[in-house]
């Protein structure tokens, strides 16, 4: 189930990676990769904060029931996953990592999101995917 959500997030964000990088380069077309990544990071943090504030404000509004607040929180979690996948894949693209294979994108996103525990998850994915 988690891999299905991850695949959905990766699939939704993959076409947006180049647009995201282009947006990061808008103000400074001659930016170095490090500067582009810094801009991508600011965009990512800003988007996460905006999403969190919007959901928190809506959930705290008078008259909003627990069910709606939980649904908003679940939506925020999926949105955060999608934003994180976009950020990870954008940074990989800036570094010249080919993103044409779904397995490579999955491993990149899992590796970053799971941190130290990613080695076990990546091992399981690698067992399924063979050469990747």
Order of alpha helices (4+ residues) and beta strands (2+ residues): alpha-alpha-alpha-alpha-alpha-alpha
